[in-house]
Amino acid sequence: MHAPRAAHPSWRMITLLGAMTAFGAISIDMYLPAMPEIGRSLDASAGDVQRSLSSLLAGLAIGQFIYGPMSDRIGRRPPILGGILLYIVASAVCALSSTIEVLIAARFVQGLGACAALVVSRAFVRDSYDHQETARILSLIMLVFGVVPIIAPLIGGLVLTFGDWHTIFWLLAGFGVIVWVAVFFGLPESRSPETAAKARSETPIRAYWELLKSRVLLGYILSGAFNGACLFNYIAASPDLLIGTYGVPAAHFGWIFGINAIGMVIGSQVNRHLLLTYSTDRVAAVATLLALLWGIAMIVAAKTGLGGMWGVLVPLFLIMSTYGFMASNTTAGALSADPHRAGSISGLAGVLGFSFGAAASASIGFFYDGTALPMAMSMTAALAASALSLFLLALRGRTRPV
């Protein structure tokens, strides 16, 4: 069956799409509290346990190259159902792992399965709704992106009070089963005949090559990727900064982290209402300039010590809030640049987003000096690159409104 093009999604569909996008975040965040116990249980070093997270991220990134073009070629439903099934099996293997090597390998496969629902759900949204509504739906889905990092570690910690780390992976497998059933019965096929014909006429490599030649598409994707790099930069730097530099108790760190996640949620919902009146491009343009302004304010506070910790945390919260605007609008803009290659676009955006984020989080360690200045400068540089990509490539390359 094929999904008719709709004006407004049902809340049932929004909930399903939100669950599909949650695979990556829940797989990362729920097991974080169990990492020390995993090391003790499997007689593994902290570095080995950390590699189980890195392998998951690698699977999440690599799989997007595969599932995006595949969904254009064979349809949206088969890759999603196959990927979730792979995720369920890999989660069970994780739960049954007796060595760290098996866990690392299973986490990679888990990532390969998890990214199917993530990457194809974006293409499904673009198939089924127009450009403006796509951005509004992605803003609703951002609720999941903001809430999961708050509740998933809490659930993981709660599980450890009555079970062990194996139980966490069984819960992830159960989550996969529930979503698989919901997709099987509740998600219609959305790929259009035009998309199918386009995919059959070219190889995945040719599709990616054609996409990379689009100035507008690259502008939106790079703007979103640099904005995501800013987020990953904050995630990597915040534990040392807040706990080490500002002396925030470790028990309170989660609350500050959660407040910034709430800022993303608020931003995404304000964005959803603004899109009833303004275009996605206009909202994104204002948001990226405001984010850059707040980045400069954070640099000044970090350099001068003005306002102490709060002089840094207030503009940081405002920057994180703009992520809720930028992520939805740049993704919608990219998907609208070539709707008949929506799956490939979603895969390309996902790969670049993860790659830029990984590079940003890795680089912060080289420049950390015990102050907030390296984080502030690197985040602001990413925001400047995001703004330049949006204005010089995406918006200047537009020849007509979408």
C-alpha positions in Angstrom: 0.0 0.0 0.0 1.1 3.6 -0.7 0.6 6.5 1.7 -1.5 9.3 0.3 0.0 12.7 0.4 -1.5 14.3 3.5 -1.8 17.8 4.9 -1.5 17.0 8.5 -0.2 13.8 10.3 -2.1 12.0 13.0 -0.7 11.8 16.5 -0.5 8.1 16.1 1.8 8.6 13.1 3.9 11.2 14.9 4.4 8.8 17.9 5.5 6.0 15.5 7.9 8.3 13.7 9.3 9.5 17.0 9.9 6.0 18.2 11.7 5.2 14.9 14.0 8.1 15.3 14.7 7.2 19.0 16.7 4.0 18.2 20.1 5.7 18.1 19.6 7.9 21.1 18.1 5.2 23.3 20.8 2.7 22.3 23.5 5.2 23.4 22.0 6.8 26.5 20.3 3.9 28.2 23.5 1.9 28.7 25.7 4.7 29.8 25.1 4.1 33.5 26.1 0.5 33.0 29.5 1.0 31.4 31.5 0.6 34.7 29.5 -2.6 35.5 30.1 -3.9 32.0 33.8 -3.4 32.4 33.8 -5.3 35.7 31.6 -8.1 34.4 33.6 -8.7 31.2 37.0 -8.0 32.8 37.5 -5.2 30.3 39.2 -1.8 30.6 37.4 1.5 30.4 38.9 2.0 27.0 37.5 -1.3 25.8 34.0 -0.5 27.1 34.2 2.9 25.4 35.0 1.1 22.1 31.6 -0.6 22.4 30.1 2.8 22.2 32.3 3.8 19.3 31.4 0.7 17.4 27.7 1.5 17.8 28.3 5.0 16.4 30.3 3.6 13.5 27.4 1.3 12.6 25.0 4.2 12.8 27.1 6.2 10.4 28.0 3.5 7.9 24.5 2.1 7.7 23.0 5.4 6.5 25.0 5.2 3.3 23.3 1.8 2.6 19.7 2.3 3.7 19.1 5.7 2.1 19.6 4.6 -1.6 18.1 1.2 -0.8 14.8 2.8 0.4 14.7 4.8 -2.9 15.2 1.6 -4.9 13.0 -1.0 -3.1 10.7 1.1 -1.0 10.6 2.5 2.6 9.1 -0.4 4.4 11.5 -3.3 3.6 14.7 -1.5 4.8 12.9 -0.3 8.0 11.6 -3.8 8.9 14.8 -5.5 8.0 16.9 -3.0 9.9 14.8 -3.2 13.1 14.9 -7.0 12.9 18.7 -6.8 12.7 18.6 -4.5 15.7 16.6 -7.0 17.7 18.9 -9.9 17.0 22.0 -7.7 17.7 20.5 -6.5 21.0 19.9 -10.1 22.1 23.5 -11.0 21.2 24.7 -8.0 23.3 22.6 -9.2 26.2 24.2 -12.7 25.9 27.8 -11.4 25.4 30.4 -13.1 27.6 33.4 -11.2 26.3 34.0 -7.5 25.4 35.0 -8.5 21.9 31.6 -10.0 21.2 29.9 -7.0 22.7 31.9 -4.6 20.5 31.0 -6.5 17.4 27.3 -6.9 18.4 27.1 -3.1 19.1 28.4 -2.4 15.6 25.6 -4.6 14.1 23.1 -3.0 16.5 24.1 0.4 15.1 23.7 -0.9 11.5 20.1 -2.0 12.4 19.2 1.1 14.4 20.0 3.6 11.6 17.5 2.1 9.2 14.5 3.5 11.0 16.3 6.8 11.6 17.3 7.5 8.0 14.2 6.1 6.3 11.8 7.9 8.6 13.0 11.2 7.3 12.4 10.1 3.7 8.9 8.9 4.7 8.0 12.3 6.1 9.1 14.0 2.9 7.2 11.5 0.7 4.0 12.0 2.6 3.9 15.8 3.4 4.8 19.0 1.7 7.9 21.1 2.5 6.5 23.3 5.2 4.7 20.5 6.9 7.8 18.3 6.8 9.6 20.9 8.9 6.7 21.1 11.3 6.6 17.3 11.7 10.4 17.1 12.2 10.0 19.7 14.9 7.5 17.4 16.7 9.9 14.5 16.3 12.5 16.7 18.0 10.6 16.1 21.2 12.0 12.6 21.2 15.5 13.8 20.5 15.3 16.1 23.5 13.5 13.8 25.9 15.4 10.6 25.3 18.7 11.9 26.6 16.9 12.9 29.8 14.9 9.7 30.6 17.1 7.0 29.0 20.0 7.2 31.4 17.5 7.4 34.3 15.8 4.2 33.0 19.2 2.6 32.7 20.1 3.5 36.2 16.8 2.3 37.5 17.3 -1.1 35.7 20.6 -1.5 37.5 18.9 -1.3 40.9 16.9 -4.5 40.3 18.8 -6.2 37.4 22.2 -5.9 35.6 23.6 -4.6 32.3 22.2 -7.6 30.4 18.7 -6.5 31.3 19.3 -3.2 29.6 20.0 -4.9 26.3 16.9 -7.1 26.7 14.9 -4.0 27.1 16.4 -2.5 23.9 15.5 -5.8 22.1 11.9 -5.5 23.5 11.7 -1.9 22.3 12.8 -3.1 18.8 10.0 -5.7 18.8 7.3 -3.2 19.8 8.4 -0.7 17.1 8.7 -3.5 14.4 5.1 -4.6 15.1 3.9 -1.0 15.0 5.7 -0.4 11.7 4.5 -3.6 10.1 0.8 -2.8 10.9 0.9 1.0 11.0 3.4 2.4 8.4 2.2 2.5 4.8 4.6 2.4 1.9 5.3 6.0 0.8 7.8 5.8 -2.0 6.4 7.3 -5.2 6.6 5.7 -8.6 8.8 8.7 -9.7 11.3 8.0 -6.9 11.3 4.3 -7.9 11.9 5.1 -11.5 14.7 7.5 -10.7 16.5 5.0 -8.4 16.3 2.2 -11.0 17.9 4.5 -13.6 21.1 5.1 -11.6 23.4 3.4 -9.2 23.6 4.5 -5.5 27.1 6.0 -6.2 25.7 8.0 -9.2 22.8 9.2 -7.0 25.2 10.5 -4.4 27.4 12.1 -7.0 24.5 14.0 -8.5 23.4 15.1 -5.1 26.9 16.4 -4.2 26.7 18.7 -7.3 23.7 20.5 -5.9 24.8 23.8 -4.3 21.5 24.2 -2.6 21.4 20.7 -1.2 25.0 21.0 0.1 24.2 24.3 1.7 21.4 22.8 3.8 23.2 19.6 4.6 26.4 21.4 5.6 24.5 24.0 7.7 22.8 21.2 9.6 26.0 19.2 9.9 28.0 22.2 11.3 25.1 22.9 13.7 25.2 19.3 14.8 29.0 19.6 15.3 28.3 22.4 17.7 26.0 20.1 19.7 28.5 17.2 19.8 31.2 19.7 20.8 29.1 20.7 23.8 28.3 17.0 24.7 32.0 16.1 24.7 33.2 19.2 26.6 30.4 19.6 29.2 31.4 16.9 31.7 35.0 18.2 32.2 33.8 21.8 32.1 30.9 21.6 34.5 32.3 19.0 37.0 36.1 19.7 36.6 36.2 23.5 36.1 33.0 24.8 37.7 32.8 22.2 40.5 29.3 21.1 39.8 28.6 17.8 41.7 28.5 14.8 39.5 25.0 14.1 40.8 23.8 17.4 39.6 25.4 17.3 36.2 22.4 15.4 34.7 20.1 18.2 35.7 22.1 20.9 33.8 22.4 18.5 30.9 18.7 17.9 31.0 17.9 21.7 31.1 19.8 22.2 27.9 17.9 19.3 26.3 14.7 20.9 27.4 15.9 24.1 25.6 16.1 22.1 22.4 12.6 20.8 22.9 11.2 24.3 23.5 13.0 25.6 20.4 11.6 22.9 18.2 8.1 23.5 19.4 8.3 27.3 19.0 9.7 26.6 15.5 6.6 24.4 14.8 4.3 27.3 15.6 6.4 29.9 13.7 6.2 27.8 10.6 2.4 28.4 10.5 3.3 32.0 9.5 6.9 32.1 8.2 8.9 30.0 5.7 11.5 27.5 6.9 14.3 29.5 5.3 13.4 32.7 7.1 13.2 31.0 10.5 16.5 29.2 9.9 18.2 32.4 8.8 17.1 34.2 11.9 18.0 31.3 14.2 21.5 30.8 12.8 22.3 34.5 13.3 21.0 34.5 16.8 23.0 31.4 17.6 26.1 33.1 16.3 25.4 36.2 18.4 25.0 34.0 21.5 28.2 32.2 20.6 30.1 35.4 20.6 28.6 36.3 23.9 29.8 33.0 25.3 33.3 33.6 24.1 33.3 37.0 25.8 32.1 35.5 29.1 34.6 32.7 28.9 37.5 35.0 28.1 36.7 37.7 30.7 35.0 35.6 33.4 32.0 37.9 33.2 29.1 36.3 35.1 31.2 33.3 36.1 29.6 29.9 35.3 26.3 31.4 34.5 27.9 33.8 32.0 28.7 30.7 30.0 25.7 28.6 30.8 23.0 31.1 29.8 24.3 31.7 26.2 24.9 27.9 26.0 21.3 27.3 26.8 20.2 29.8 24.1 22.5 28.1 21.6 21.1 24.7 22.4 17.6 26.1 22.0 18.4 27.2 18.4 19.3 23.6 17.6 15.6 22.9 17.7 15.0 25.4 14.9 18.0 24.5 12.7 17.8 20.8 12.7 14.2 20.6 11.5 14.5 23.4 8.9 17.8 22.5 7.3 16.7 18.8 7.1 13.4 19.9 5.4 15.3 22.1 3.0 17.7 19.4 2.1 14.9 16.8 1.5 13.0 19.3 -0.7 16.1 20.0 -2.9 15.5 16.7 -4.7 12.4 14.9 -3.4 12.8 12.0 -5.7 16.1 11.1 -4.0 14.8 11.7 -0.5 16.2 8.4 0.8 19.7 9.1 -0.5 19.6 12.7 0.8 18.6 11.4 4.2 21.5 9.0 4.2 24.0 11.6 3.0 22.8 14.1 5.6 23.1 11.5 8.3 26.6 10.4 7.4 27.9 13.9 7.2 26.2 14.8 10.5 27.7 11.9 12.4 31.1 12.5 10.8 31.2 16.2 11.6 29.9 15.5 15.1 32.6 12.8 15.7 35.3 15.1 14.5 34.1 17.9 16.7 33.8 15.7 19.8 37.3 14.3 19.2 38.9 17.7 18.6 37.7 19.2 21.9 40.2 17.0 23.9 43.2 18.5 22.0 42.3 22.1 22.9 40.8 21.7 26.4 42.8 23.9 28.9 40.6 23.8 32.0 38.5 26.8 30.9 35.3 27.3 28.9 37.1 29.2 26.2 38.1 26.3 23.9 34.5 25.0 23.9 33.1 28.5 23.3 35.4 29.2 20.4 35.0 25.9 18.7 31.2 26.0 19.1 31.1 29.5 17.7 33.3 28.5 14.8 30.9 25.7 14.0 27.9 28.1 14.2 29.7 30.5 11.9 30.3 27.7 9.3 26.7 26.7 9.6 25.5 30.3 8.9 27.8 30.7 6.0 26.7 27.4 4.5 23.0 28.4 4.8 23.4 31.9 3.4 26.1 31.5 0.7 25.0 28.0 -0.6 21.5 27.2 0.3 19.6 30.5 0.3 21.7 32.2 -2.4 21.3 29.1 -4.6 17.5 29.2 -4.3 15.9 30.3 -7.5 12.3 30.0 -6.4 10.4 29.4 -3.1 9.7 25.9 -2.0 
